[in-house]
């Protein structure tokens, strides 16, 4: 599991947009996004190696940032 700090989500639509972005990244099994908590929790597919998870986490932050939100791995 990896947690992300995501700032800039102001509504339920933002949560859904961020969740859709995260679920589009290869290797993500489940994503819980909470605007009230200012972040997301990602559960990875069990077959992913550590290096693959690290690369996918960077890709999540890049994609979420490209959509206009601030993203950092916690």
Buried (B, 14 or more C-beta within 10 A) or exposed (E): EBBBBBEBBEEEEBBEBBBEBBEEBEBBEEBBBBBEEEBBBBEBEEEBEEEBBEBBBEBBBEBBBEBEBEBEEE
